[in-house]
Amino acid sequence: MGKKISIPKFQLPAIIARIGGKLPQWPHTMTLIAGLNATVKMKLLPVESLSVLEGRSFFVEVLDTGGKAHFTCRDGLFRPLFSPAQTPDLAFRANLSAFMQLLARQEDPDTLFFNRELSIEGDTELGLYVKNMLDAVEWPQLPKLPGFSH
Amino acid sequence: MSREKIPQLICPAGSLPALKAAIDNGADAVYLGYKNDTNARNFAGLNFDEKAMREGIRYAQSRGRHVLLAINTFAQPGRDADWQRAVDGAAEMGVDAVILADVGLLDYAARRHPDLRLHLSVQGSATSYEAVNFAQREFGVRRAVLPRVLTLAQVENVITNTSVEIEVFGFGSLCVMNEGRCWLSSYATGESPNTVGACSPAKYVKWEKTPGQMTTRLNGILIDRFDDNEAAGYPTLCKGRFEVGGETYYALEEPTSLNVLEILPDIARIGVAAIKIEGRQRSPTYVAQVTKNMRAALDALAREEGQYRVEAAWQSELSKVSEGSQVTLGAYSRPWR
Protein backbone atom coordinates (compact mmCIF):
# COMPACT_ATOMS: atom_id res chain seq x y z
CA MET A 1 0.00 0.00 0.00
CA GLY A 2 1.32 3.44 -0.89
CA LYS A 3 1.37 5.74 2.08
CA LYS A 4 -0.91 8.74 1.60
CA ILE A 5 0.78 12.07 2.13
CA SER A 6 -1.47 14.39 4.10
CA ILE A 7 -1.34 18.12 3.40
CA PRO A 8 -1.93 20.10 6.59
CA LYS A 9 -3.87 23.34 6.72
CA PHE A 10 -1.41 26.21 6.96
CA GLN A 11 -1.14 29.90 6.22
CA LEU A 12 2.10 31.49 5.09
CA PRO A 13 3.27 34.64 6.91
CA ALA A 14 1.76 37.87 5.56
CA ILE A 15 5.17 39.15 4.44
CA ILE A 16 5.31 36.47 1.75
CA ALA A 17 2.13 37.78 0.12
CA ARG A 18 3.45 41.34 0.36
CA ILE A 19 6.65 40.37 -1.43
CA GLY A 20 4.99 37.84 -3.75
CA GLY A 21 2.42 40.39 -4.90
CA LYS A 22 5.23 42.65 -6.14
CA LEU A 23 7.01 39.92 -8.13
CA PRO A 24 6.25 39.27 -11.81
CA GLN A 25 3.11 37.11 -12.08
CA TRP A 26 3.93 35.42 -15.38
CA PRO A 27 6.07 32.48 -14.13
CA HIS A 28 3.36 30.82 -12.04
CA THR A 29 0.66 31.85 -14.53
CA MET A 30 2.59 29.98 -17.22
CA THR A 31 3.08 27.01 -14.90
CA LEU A 32 -0.64 26.82 -14.14
CA ILE A 33 -1.53 27.12 -17.82
CA ALA A 34 1.03 24.50 -18.80
CA GLY A 35 -0.53 22.16 -16.22
CA LEU A 36 -4.06 22.81 -17.50
CA ASN A 37 -3.01 22.33 -21.12
CA ALA A 38 -1.22 19.10 -20.25
CA THR A 39 -4.55 17.90 -18.84
CA VAL A 40 -6.23 18.88 -22.13
CA LYS A 41 -3.58 17.11 -24.21
CA MET A 42 -3.90 13.95 -22.14
CA LYS A 43 -7.62 14.11 -23.03
CA LEU A 44 -8.57 14.13 -19.36
CA LEU A 45 -10.91 17.08 -19.90
CA PRO A 46 -13.82 16.26 -22.20
CA VAL A 47 -14.04 18.36 -25.39
CA GLU A 48 -17.65 19.38 -24.66
CA SER A 49 -16.53 20.73 -21.28
CA LEU A 50 -13.85 22.88 -22.86
CA SER A 51 -16.38 24.44 -25.23
CA VAL A 52 -18.24 25.83 -22.19
CA LEU A 53 -15.03 27.53 -21.02
CA GLU A 54 -14.25 28.97 -24.49
CA GLY A 55 -13.68 32.74 -24.38
CA ARG A 56 -14.40 33.08 -20.65
CA SER A 57 -11.92 34.88 -18.39
CA PHE A 58 -10.63 33.24 -15.21
CA PHE A 59 -8.71 34.52 -12.24
CA VAL A 60 -6.97 32.40 -9.62
CA GLU A 61 -5.44 34.09 -6.59
CA VAL A 62 -3.30 32.37 -3.98
CA LEU A 63 -3.89 34.70 -1.07
CA ASP A 64 -0.94 33.89 1.16
CA THR A 65 1.69 33.82 -1.61
CA GLY A 66 0.42 36.90 -3.45
CA GLY A 67 0.28 34.83 -6.64
CA LYS A 68 -2.28 35.85 -9.24
CA ALA A 69 -3.11 34.25 -12.58
CA HIS A 70 -5.43 35.63 -15.25
CA PHE A 71 -6.20 33.30 -18.12
CA THR A 72 -8.77 32.30 -20.69
CA CYS A 73 -9.59 29.32 -22.90
CA ARG A 74 -9.29 29.79 -26.67
CA ASP A 75 -9.54 27.15 -29.39
CA GLY A 76 -9.63 24.45 -26.73
CA LEU A 77 -6.42 25.51 -24.97
CA PHE A 78 -5.73 27.69 -21.94
CA ARG A 79 -3.87 30.96 -22.57
CA PRO A 80 -2.63 33.71 -20.26
CA LEU A 81 -4.30 37.11 -20.22
CA PHE A 82 -1.67 39.80 -19.81
CA SER A 83 -4.09 42.71 -19.87
CA PRO A 84 -7.14 41.20 -18.18
CA ALA A 85 -10.57 42.78 -18.00
CA GLN A 86 -11.50 44.57 -14.79
CA THR A 87 -13.83 41.81 -13.65
CA PRO A 88 -13.11 38.21 -14.66
CA ASP A 89 -16.04 35.91 -15.44
CA LEU A 90 -14.93 33.68 -12.59
CA ALA A 91 -12.52 34.16 -9.68
CA PHE A 92 -11.21 31.55 -7.22
CA ARG A 93 -9.34 32.73 -4.13
CA ALA A 94 -7.78 30.61 -1.37
CA ASN A 95 -4.57 30.06 0.56
CA LEU A 96 -1.91 27.77 -0.88
CA SER A 97 -2.75 24.89 1.49
CA ALA A 98 -6.42 24.91 0.43
CA PHE A 99 -5.51 24.80 -3.28
CA MET A 100 -3.06 21.96 -2.58
CA GLN A 101 -5.69 20.02 -0.61
CA LEU A 102 -8.16 20.48 -3.48
CA LEU A 103 -5.71 19.28 -6.14
CA ALA A 104 -4.72 16.27 -4.04
CA ARG A 105 -8.43 15.46 -3.55
CA GLN A 106 -7.85 15.61 0.17
CA GLU A 107 -10.61 18.15 0.80
CA ASP A 108 -13.95 18.73 -0.87
CA PRO A 109 -14.47 22.20 -2.44
CA ASP A 110 -17.89 22.59 -0.77
CA THR A 111 -16.28 21.84 2.61
CA LEU A 112 -13.67 24.54 1.99
CA PHE A 113 -16.40 26.91 0.82
CA PHE A 114 -18.56 26.27 3.93
CA ASN A 115 -15.48 26.88 6.10
CA ARG A 116 -14.74 30.08 4.16
CA GLU A 117 -11.34 28.80 3.03
CA LEU A 118 -12.28 29.02 -0.66
CA SER A 119 -14.03 31.97 -2.26
CA ILE A 120 -15.83 31.83 -5.60
CA GLU A 121 -16.98 35.03 -7.27
CA GLY A 122 -18.48 35.89 -10.62
CA ASP A 123 -20.54 33.52 -12.75
CA THR A 124 -21.61 30.92 -10.17
CA GLU A 125 -22.86 28.47 -12.77
CA LEU A 126 -19.52 28.61 -14.59
CA GLY A 127 -17.81 28.01 -11.22
CA LEU A 128 -19.99 24.97 -10.58
CA TYR A 129 -19.22 23.73 -14.08
CA VAL A 130 -15.45 24.04 -13.55
CA LYS A 131 -15.70 22.31 -10.16
CA ASN A 132 -17.72 19.42 -11.56
CA MET A 133 -15.47 19.15 -14.62
CA LEU A 134 -12.39 18.78 -12.41
CA ASP A 135 -14.23 16.33 -10.11
CA ALA A 136 -15.03 14.12 -13.10
CA VAL A 137 -11.39 13.86 -14.22
CA GLU A 138 -9.95 10.41 -13.68
CA TRP A 139 -6.33 11.23 -12.87
CA PRO A 140 -3.91 8.56 -14.05
CA GLN A 141 -2.55 6.40 -11.22
CA LEU A 142 0.93 7.52 -10.25
CA PRO A 143 3.52 4.79 -10.38
CA LYS A 144 4.15 3.35 -6.94
CA LEU A 145 7.73 4.28 -6.11
CA PRO A 146 9.55 2.03 -3.64
CA GLY A 147 10.49 5.09 -1.55
CA PHE A 148 6.82 5.84 -0.90
CA SER A 149 5.78 2.29 -0.05
CA HIS A 150 5.78 0.67 3.32
CA MET B 1 -26.43 -7.94 15.52
CA SER B 2 -26.57 -10.32 12.59
CA ARG B 3 -25.25 -9.10 9.28
CA GLU B 4 -28.61 -9.33 7.47
CA LYS B 5 -30.19 -6.80 9.83
CA ILE B 6 -27.57 -4.16 9.10
CA PRO B 7 -29.04 -1.57 6.72
CA GLN B 8 -27.46 -1.25 3.29
CA LEU B 9 -25.31 1.82 2.69
CA ILE B 10 -26.50 3.86 -0.32
CA CYS B 11 -23.99 6.47 -1.49
CA PRO B 12 -24.15 9.42 -3.89
CA ALA B 13 -22.26 9.62 -7.18
CA GLY B 14 -22.19 12.79 -9.29
CA SER B 15 -19.28 11.56 -11.40
CA LEU B 16 -17.39 8.39 -12.25
CA PRO B 17 -14.56 9.12 -9.76
CA ALA B 18 -17.21 9.67 -7.05
CA LEU B 19 -18.88 6.37 -7.93
CA LYS B 20 -15.57 4.54 -7.69
CA ALA B 21 -14.79 6.29 -4.40
CA ALA B 22 -18.13 5.08 -2.99
CA ILE B 23 -17.60 1.49 -4.12
CA ASP B 24 -13.96 1.41 -2.99
CA ASN B 25 -14.92 2.69 0.47
CA GLY B 26 -17.70 0.20 1.12
CA ALA B 27 -20.99 1.38 -0.37
CA ASP B 28 -23.53 -1.41 -0.94
CA ALA B 29 -25.11 0.65 -3.69
CA VAL B 30 -24.60 3.98 -5.44
CA TYR B 31 -27.27 6.29 -6.83
CA LEU B 32 -26.72 8.53 -9.80
CA GLY B 33 -28.47 10.46 -12.56
CA TYR B 34 -28.34 11.42 -16.24
CA LYS B 35 -26.89 14.75 -17.36
CA ASN B 36 -30.34 16.32 -17.75
CA ASP B 37 -33.45 17.49 -15.92
CA THR B 38 -34.80 13.98 -15.30
CA ASN B 39 -33.03 14.01 -11.92
CA ALA B 40 -33.11 16.37 -8.96
CA ARG B 41 -29.38 17.20 -9.10
CA ASN B 42 -29.31 18.64 -12.60
CA PHE B 43 -26.25 20.85 -12.00
CA ALA B 44 -23.82 22.24 -14.58
CA GLY B 45 -21.17 19.65 -15.43
CA LEU B 46 -22.48 17.05 -12.96
CA ASN B 47 -23.77 13.51 -13.59
CA PHE B 48 -23.29 10.76 -16.14
CA ASP B 49 -23.35 10.54 -19.91
CA GLU B 50 -24.08 7.11 -21.35
CA LYS B 51 -20.43 6.05 -21.61
CA ALA B 52 -19.65 6.99 -17.99
CA MET B 53 -22.86 5.33 -16.81
CA ARG B 54 -22.06 2.05 -18.53
CA GLU B 55 -18.56 2.10 -17.04
CA GLY B 56 -19.99 2.94 -13.59
CA ILE B 57 -22.51 0.08 -13.77
CA ARG B 58 -19.76 -2.32 -14.82
CA TYR B 59 -17.46 -1.11 -12.02
CA ALA B 60 -20.11 -1.52 -9.32
CA GLN B 61 -21.78 -4.72 -10.48
CA SER B 62 -18.51 -6.54 -11.13
CA ARG B 63 -17.79 -5.96 -7.43
CA GLY B 64 -21.18 -7.25 -6.33
CA ARG B 65 -22.64 -3.79 -5.61
CA HIS B 66 -25.77 -2.17 -6.96
CA VAL B 67 -26.51 0.88 -9.09
CA LEU B 68 -29.72 2.85 -8.54
CA LEU B 69 -30.65 5.41 -11.18
CA ALA B 70 -32.57 8.47 -9.96
CA ILE B 71 -35.18 9.70 -12.45
CA ASN B 72 -36.90 11.64 -9.74
CA THR B 73 -38.19 14.87 -11.21
CA PHE B 74 -41.69 15.33 -12.59
CA ALA B 75 -42.30 14.96 -16.33
CA GLN B 76 -42.93 18.43 -17.71
CA PRO B 77 -45.89 19.23 -19.98
CA GLY B 78 -45.37 17.99 -23.54
CA ARG B 79 -42.10 16.26 -22.65
CA ASP B 80 -43.30 12.91 -21.20
CA ALA B 81 -41.18 11.10 -23.76
CA ASP B 82 -37.91 12.43 -22.26
CA TRP B 83 -38.70 10.83 -18.92
CA GLN B 84 -39.97 7.61 -20.53
CA ARG B 85 -36.76 7.36 -22.59
CA ALA B 86 -34.76 7.78 -19.37
CA VAL B 87 -36.57 4.77 -17.86
CA ASP B 88 -36.12 2.73 -21.07
CA GLY B 89 -32.39 3.54 -21.02
CA ALA B 90 -32.10 2.44 -17.40
CA ALA B 91 -33.74 -0.89 -18.19
CA GLU B 92 -31.56 -1.39 -21.26
CA MET B 93 -28.32 -0.62 -19.40
CA GLY B 94 -29.22 -3.04 -16.63
CA VAL B 95 -29.32 -0.84 -13.52
CA ASP B 96 -30.47 -2.62 -10.38
CA ALA B 97 -33.35 -0.20 -9.72
CA VAL B 98 -34.77 3.15 -10.77
CA ILE B 99 -35.76 5.77 -8.20
CA LEU B 100 -38.93 7.51 -9.39
CA ALA B 101 -41.26 10.17 -7.97
CA ASP B 102 -43.82 10.91 -10.70
CA VAL B 103 -46.84 8.55 -10.51
CA GLY B 104 -47.30 8.77 -14.27
CA LEU B 105 -43.74 7.61 -14.77
CA LEU B 106 -44.11 4.88 -12.12
CA ASP B 107 -47.11 3.63 -14.05
CA TYR B 108 -45.17 3.70 -17.34
CA ALA B 109 -42.18 1.87 -15.84
CA ALA B 110 -44.38 -0.78 -14.19
CA ARG B 111 -46.22 -1.53 -17.43
CA ARG B 112 -43.34 -1.26 -19.91
CA HIS B 113 -40.60 -2.87 -17.81
CA PRO B 114 -42.27 -5.29 -15.37
CA ASP B 115 -38.89 -6.73 -14.35
CA LEU B 116 -37.34 -3.36 -13.50
CA ARG B 117 -37.13 -2.82 -9.75
CA LEU B 118 -38.85 0.40 -8.68
CA HIS B 119 -37.96 2.60 -5.72
CA LEU B 120 -40.16 5.49 -4.64
CA SER B 121 -38.00 8.63 -4.48
CA VAL B 122 -37.96 10.94 -1.49
CA GLN B 123 -39.35 13.50 -3.97
CA GLY B 124 -42.48 11.33 -4.14
CA SER B 125 -43.07 12.60 -0.60
CA ALA B 126 -44.65 9.46 0.88
CA THR B 127 -44.73 10.06 4.64
CA SER B 128 -47.30 7.43 5.68
CA TYR B 129 -47.64 3.67 5.26
CA GLU B 130 -50.86 4.30 3.32
CA ALA B 131 -48.91 6.25 0.69
CA VAL B 132 -46.17 3.61 0.59
CA ASN B 133 -48.67 0.76 0.29
CA PHE B 134 -50.51 2.63 -2.47
CA ALA B 135 -47.26 2.79 -4.47
CA GLN B 136 -46.77 -0.94 -3.87
CA ARG B 137 -50.31 -1.88 -4.86
CA GLU B 138 -50.47 0.30 -7.98
CA PHE B 139 -46.92 0.07 -9.34
CA GLY B 140 -45.21 -2.77 -7.49
CA VAL B 141 -42.76 -0.43 -5.74
CA ARG B 142 -40.21 -2.47 -3.75
CA ARG B 143 -38.61 0.25 -1.69
CA ALA B 144 -39.59 3.75 -0.52
CA VAL B 145 -37.26 6.55 0.56
CA LEU B 146 -38.87 8.52 3.38
CA PRO B 147 -38.68 12.33 3.54
CA ARG B 148 -36.71 13.75 6.45
CA VAL B 149 -39.78 14.95 8.32
CA LEU B 150 -40.57 11.84 10.37
CA THR B 151 -39.49 11.01 13.90
CA LEU B 152 -37.91 7.63 14.50
CA ALA B 153 -41.20 6.41 16.06
CA GLN B 154 -43.07 7.49 12.92
CA VAL B 155 -40.54 5.70 10.70
CA GLU B 156 -41.08 2.57 12.82
CA ASN B 157 -44.83 2.91 12.41
CA VAL B 158 -44.43 2.95 8.62
CA ILE B 159 -42.14 -0.10 8.69
CA THR B 160 -44.54 -2.06 10.93
CA ASN B 161 -47.39 -1.49 8.51
CA THR B 162 -45.82 -2.23 5.16
CA SER B 163 -43.87 -4.97 3.41
CA VAL B 164 -42.13 -2.37 1.23
CA GLU B 165 -38.46 -1.89 2.14
CA ILE B 166 -37.84 1.45 3.83
CA GLU B 167 -34.82 3.65 3.13
CA VAL B 168 -34.01 6.71 5.25
CA PHE B 169 -31.42 9.46 5.08
CA GLY B 170 -28.40 9.00 7.33
CA PHE B 171 -26.08 11.85 6.52
CA GLY B 172 -25.95 15.06 4.51
CA SER B 173 -27.14 18.60 4.08
CA LEU B 174 -30.61 19.33 5.34
CA CYS B 175 -33.08 21.63 3.64
CA VAL B 176 -36.58 22.34 4.93
CA MET B 177 -36.98 18.62 4.25
CA ASN B 178 -40.45 18.85 2.80
CA GLU B 179 -39.12 16.96 -0.17
CA GLY B 180 -41.24 17.02 -3.28
CA ARG B 181 -43.52 19.66 -1.82
CA CYS B 182 -41.16 22.62 -1.38
CA TRP B 183 -41.71 25.64 -3.62
CA LEU B 184 -39.30 28.11 -1.99
CA SER B 185 -36.88 27.90 -4.91
CA SER B 186 -39.71 28.52 -7.37
CA TYR B 187 -40.85 31.50 -5.32
CA ALA B 188 -37.42 33.13 -5.73
CA THR B 189 -36.37 31.94 -9.20
CA GLY B 190 -39.34 30.34 -10.94
CA GLU B 191 -37.43 27.04 -10.97
CA SER B 192 -37.38 24.15 -8.49
CA PRO B 193 -36.12 20.56 -8.09
CA ASN B 194 -39.46 19.16 -9.28
CA THR B 195 -39.47 21.21 -12.49
CA VAL B 196 -35.86 21.72 -13.63
CA GLY B 197 -34.03 19.32 -11.33
CA ALA B 198 -32.25 21.92 -9.19
CA CYS B 199 -33.01 23.91 -6.08
CA SER B 200 -31.85 27.53 -6.32
CA PRO B 201 -30.08 26.98 -9.69
CA ALA B 202 -26.52 28.34 -9.83
CA LYS B 203 -27.29 30.83 -12.59
CA TYR B 204 -29.40 32.80 -10.08
CA VAL B 205 -26.73 32.79 -7.36
CA LYS B 206 -24.34 35.69 -6.83
CA TRP B 207 -21.65 35.84 -4.17
CA GLU B 208 -20.13 39.27 -3.62
CA LYS B 209 -17.02 39.71 -1.54
CA THR B 210 -16.38 43.02 0.15
CA PRO B 211 -13.71 43.63 2.81
CA GLY B 212 -14.74 41.64 5.90
CA GLN B 213 -17.99 40.37 4.39
CA MET B 214 -19.59 38.12 1.81
CA THR B 215 -23.08 38.73 0.49
CA THR B 216 -25.27 36.04 -1.08
CA ARG B 217 -28.05 36.90 -3.51
CA LEU B 218 -30.54 34.56 -5.16
CA ASN B 219 -32.10 36.09 -8.28
CA GLY B 220 -31.27 39.50 -6.81
CA ILE B 221 -32.90 38.74 -3.45
CA LEU B 222 -30.49 39.30 -0.56
CA ILE B 223 -30.53 36.05 1.42
CA ASP B 224 -27.50 36.30 3.67
CA ARG B 225 -24.39 38.20 4.71
CA PHE B 226 -21.41 36.47 6.31
CA ASP B 227 -18.54 37.89 8.29
CA ASP B 228 -15.14 36.50 7.26
CA ASN B 229 -15.02 34.02 10.14
CA GLU B 230 -18.63 32.79 9.83
CA ALA B 231 -19.41 29.40 8.29
CA ALA B 232 -21.39 29.57 5.05
CA GLY B 233 -24.14 27.33 3.68
CA TYR B 234 -25.75 26.59 0.33
CA PRO B 235 -27.40 29.66 -1.23
CA THR B 236 -31.00 28.54 -0.79
CA LEU B 237 -33.91 30.57 0.51
CA CYS B 238 -34.56 28.19 3.41
CA LYS B 239 -31.05 28.83 4.75
CA GLY B 240 -31.14 32.61 4.49
CA ARG B 241 -31.18 35.04 7.39
CA PHE B 242 -34.20 37.27 7.43
CA GLU B 243 -35.55 40.08 9.53
CA VAL B 244 -38.54 38.84 11.49
CA GLY B 245 -40.08 40.88 14.27
CA GLY B 246 -37.10 43.25 14.32
CA GLU B 247 -34.56 40.43 14.66
CA THR B 248 -32.34 39.09 11.86
CA TYR B 249 -31.71 35.34 12.09
CA TYR B 250 -32.10 31.97 10.36
CA ALA B 251 -35.86 32.30 10.37
CA LEU B 252 -36.50 29.06 8.46
CA GLU B 253 -33.50 26.84 9.17
CA GLU B 254 -29.83 26.97 10.09
CA PRO B 255 -27.31 25.57 7.60
CA THR B 256 -26.67 22.15 9.06
CA SER B 257 -26.20 18.48 8.22
CA LEU B 258 -28.04 15.38 9.33
CA ASN B 259 -25.93 12.73 11.06
CA VAL B 260 -27.52 9.56 12.49
CA LEU B 261 -24.40 7.85 13.90
CA GLU B 262 -25.74 8.24 17.45
CA ILE B 263 -29.01 6.47 16.70
CA LEU B 264 -27.67 3.89 14.24
CA PRO B 265 -28.57 0.94 16.55
CA ASP B 266 -32.18 2.20 16.76
CA ILE B 267 -32.38 2.60 12.99
CA ALA B 268 -31.22 -0.99 12.51
CA ARG B 269 -33.50 -2.30 15.29
CA ILE B 270 -36.70 -0.91 13.79
CA GLY B 271 -35.91 -2.62 10.49
CA VAL B 272 -34.72 0.13 8.16
CA ALA B 273 -33.52 -1.60 4.97
CA ALA B 274 -31.11 1.05 3.74
CA ILE B 275 -29.42 4.28 4.78
CA LYS B 276 -28.88 6.96 2.17
CA ILE B 277 -26.07 9.51 2.12
CA GLU B 278 -26.98 12.86 0.59
CA GLY B 279 -24.62 14.72 -1.75
CA ARG B 280 -24.47 13.87 -5.45
CA GLN B 281 -23.34 17.49 -5.90
CA ARG B 282 -20.27 16.92 -3.73
CA SER B 283 -16.81 15.86 -4.87
CA PRO B 284 -15.28 12.35 -4.88
CA THR B 285 -13.37 13.42 -1.76
CA TYR B 286 -16.58 13.95 0.24
CA VAL B 287 -18.03 10.66 -1.02
CA ALA B 288 -14.89 8.79 0.07
CA GLN B 289 -14.79 10.50 3.49
CA VAL B 290 -18.46 9.94 4.34
CA THR B 291 -18.72 6.42 2.90
CA LYS B 292 -15.62 5.28 4.76
CA ASN B 293 -16.87 6.51 8.13
CA MET B 294 -20.46 5.30 7.72
CA ARG B 295 -19.13 1.90 6.61
CA ALA B 296 -16.94 1.73 9.71
CA ALA B 297 -19.94 2.55 11.91
CA LEU B 298 -22.19 -0.05 10.25
CA ASP B 299 -19.44 -2.68 10.47
CA ALA B 300 -18.97 -1.88 14.16
CA LEU B 301 -22.70 -2.33 14.65
CA ALA B 302 -22.59 -5.70 12.89
CA ARG B 303 -19.61 -6.83 14.95
CA GLU B 304 -20.39 -5.68 18.45
CA GLU B 305 -23.93 -6.47 19.45
CA GLY B 306 -24.95 -4.09 22.23
CA GLN B 307 -21.44 -2.66 22.34
CA TYR B 308 -21.77 -0.10 19.59
CA ARG B 309 -20.19 3.21 20.40
CA VAL B 310 -19.73 6.24 18.15
CA GLU B 311 -16.01 6.78 17.68
CA ALA B 312 -14.73 10.35 17.96
CA ALA B 313 -12.77 9.97 14.72
CA TRP B 314 -15.95 9.18 12.72
CA GLN B 315 -17.74 12.18 14.17
CA SER B 316 -14.93 14.66 13.62
CA GLU B 317 -14.44 13.59 9.99
CA LEU B 318 -18.19 13.82 9.31
CA SER B 319 -18.53 17.16 11.11
CA LYS B 320 -15.71 18.60 9.01
CA VAL B 321 -17.50 17.99 5.71
CA SER B 322 -20.88 19.16 7.01
CA GLU B 323 -22.69 22.20 5.76
CA GLY B 324 -22.52 24.88 8.42
CA SER B 325 -19.97 22.62 10.17
CA GLN B 326 -22.64 21.37 12.54
CA VAL B 327 -24.73 18.21 12.69
CA THR B 328 -28.15 17.30 13.99
CA LEU B 329 -30.45 14.30 14.34
CA GLY B 330 -33.05 16.34 12.45
CA ALA B 331 -36.64 15.18 12.77
CA TYR B 332 -35.64 11.70 14.02
CA SER B 333 -35.31 13.06 17.52
CA ARG B 334 -38.19 15.13 18.83
CA PRO B 335 -37.87 14.76 22.60
CA TRP B 336 -40.75 17.17 23.14
CA ARG B 337 -43.25 14.94 21.37
Chai-1 contact restraints between the chains, C-beta under 6 A:
chainA,res_idxA,chainB,res_idxB,connection_type,confidence,min_distance_angstrom,max_distance_angstrom,comment,restraint_id
A,R105,B,T285,contact,1.0,0.0,6.0,A-B,restraint_1
A,D108,B,R282,contact,1.0,0.0,6.0,A-B,restraint_2
A,D108,B,S283,contact,1.0,0.0,6.0,A-B,restraint_3
A,D108,B,T285,contact,1.0,0.0,6.0,A-B,restraint_4
A,D108,B,Y286,contact,1.0,0.0,6.0,A-B,restraint_5
A,D108,B,V321,contact,1.0,0.0,6.0,A-B,restraint_6
A,P109,B,S283,contact,1.0,0.0,6.0,A-B,restraint_7
A,D110,B,R282,contact,1.0,0.0,6.0,A-B,restraint_8
A,T111,B,V321,contact,1.0,0.0,6.0,A-B,restraint_9
A,F114,B,A231,contact,1.0,0.0,6.0,A-B,restraint_10
A,F114,B,A232,contact,1.0,0.0,6.0,A-B,restraint_11
A,F114,B,E323,contact,1.0,0.0,6.0,A-B,restraint_12
A,S119,B,K209,contact,1.0,0.0,6.0,A-B,restraint_13
A,E121,B,W207,contact,1.0,0.0,6.0,A-B,restraint_14
A,E121,B,K209,contact,1.0,0.0,6.0,A-B,restraint_15
A,T124,B,A202,contact,1.0,0.0,6.0,A-B,restraint_16
A,T124,B,V205,contact,1.0,0.0,6.0,A-B,restraint_17
A,E125,B,A44,contact,1.0,0.0,6.0,A-B,restraint_18
A,E125,B,A202,contact,1.0,0.0,6.0,A-B,restraint_19
A,E125,B,K203,contact,1.0,0.0,6.0,A-B,restraint_20
A,L128,B,F43,contact,1.0,0.0,6.0,A-B,restraint_21
A,L128,B,A44,contact,1.0,0.0,6.0,A-B,restraint_22
A,L128,B,A202,contact,1.0,0.0,6.0,A-B,restraint_23
A,Y129,B,A44,contact,1.0,0.0,6.0,A-B,restraint_24
A,Y129,B,G45,contact,1.0,0.0,6.0,A-B,restraint_25
A,N132,B,G45,contact,1.0,0.0,6.0,A-B,restraint_26
A,N132,B,L46,contact,1.0,0.0,6.0,A-B,restraint_27
A,M133,B,G45,contact,1.0,0.0,6.0,A-B,restraint_28
A,D135,B,S15,contact,1.0,0.0,6.0,A-B,restraint_29
A,D135,B,S283,contact,1.0,0.0,6.0,A-B,restraint_30
A,A136,B,S15,contact,1.0,0.0,6.0,A-B,restraint_31
A,E138,B,P17,contact,1.0,0.0,6.0,A-B,restraint_32
